[in-house]
Amino acid sequence: MSNATSARRAEVKQLLIENLMLPKTAAEIGDETPLFGPGSLGLDSVDALQIVVALDKNYGLKIPDPQTARATLASVASIAAALEDHLARHAAGRGA
């Protein structure tokens, strides 16, 4: 894993902790740990909405539908990957 990927995942963990007021540290949240469902961090639909709003507010990342939300919000790693993709496309669009 690259330093940029690692840094982005740490950033996502911090976003989750701050926006959801999680009683955990970033080190206690695994990159691949499911955020919802069995064996997860135990987040619910209200938490999902807060994450979607935070991603839009902080990064301009819009999650248009429930299917995209399910895939994007599966884990810290999936959120970080979606952010990387979004930011790369945004940078490419601005540079053109």
C-alpha positions in Angstrom: 0.0 0.0 0.0 1.4 3.4 -0.9 1.9 6.2 1.5 -0.9 8.2 -0.2 -3.3 5.3 0.2 -2.4 4.9 3.8 -2.7 8.6 4.4 -6.1 8.7 2.7 -7.4 5.8 4.8 -6.2 7.6 8.0 -8.0 10.7 6.8 -11.2 8.7 6.3 -10.9 7.1 9.8 -10.6 10.6 11.3 -13.6 11.8 9.3 -15.7 8.8 10.7 -14.5 9.4 14.3 -15.2 13.1 14.2 -18.5 13.1 12.3 -20.0 10.1 14.1 -18.4 10.7 17.5 -17.1 7.2 17.5 -15.6 6.1 20.9 -12.6 4.6 19.0 -9.2 5.7 17.8 -8.2 5.4 14.2 -5.9 2.5 15.1 -8.9 0.6 16.4 -10.7 0.8 13.0 -9.5 -1.7 10.4 -9.2 -0.6 6.8 -11.3 -3.6 5.6 -13.6 -3.8 8.7 -17.2 -3.6 7.5 -18.9 -0.4 8.6 -22.4 -1.9 8.6 -23.9 -5.3 9.4 -22.6 -8.4 11.3 -19.0 -8.2 12.5 -18.9 -4.5 11.7 -18.4 -1.2 13.5 -22.1 -1.3 14.1 -23.1 1.8 12.1 -26.7 2.4 11.1 -28.6 4.3 8.4 -28.3 7.6 10.3 -24.6 7.1 10.4 -24.6 6.4 6.6 -26.4 9.7 6.0 -23.9 11.6 8.1 -21.0 10.0 6.2 -22.5 10.9 2.8 -23.0 14.5 3.9 -19.5 14.7 5.3 -18.0 13.3 2.1 -19.9 15.9 0.0 -19.1 18.8 2.3 -15.4 18.0 2.7 -14.5 16.6 -0.7 -17.4 17.3 -3.0 -18.0 13.6 -3.4 -21.6 13.0 -4.2 -23.1 9.5 -3.7 -26.1 9.4 -6.1 -28.0 6.3 -5.1 -28.4 3.5 -2.6 -26.4 0.9 -4.7 -23.5 3.3 -4.9 -23.8 4.1 -1.2 -23.7 0.4 -0.3 -20.5 -0.2 -2.3 -18.8 3.1 -1.3 -19.6 2.9 2.4 -18.7 -0.8 2.8 -15.3 -0.1 4.6 -12.7 2.6 5.2 -10.8 1.1 2.2 -13.8 1.5 -0.1 -14.4 5.0 1.0 -10.8 5.9 0.5 -10.8 4.3 -3.0 -13.9 6.3 -4.0 -12.3 9.5 -2.7 -9.1 8.8 -4.6 -11.0 8.2 -7.8 -13.2 11.3 -7.3 -10.2 13.5 -6.5 -8.2 12.2 -9.4 -11.1 12.9 -11.8 -11.6 16.3 -10.3 -7.9 17.2 -10.7 -7.9 15.9 -14.3 -10.9 18.0 -15.1 -9.3 21.1 -13.7 -6.0 20.6 -15.5 -7.6 20.3 -18.9 
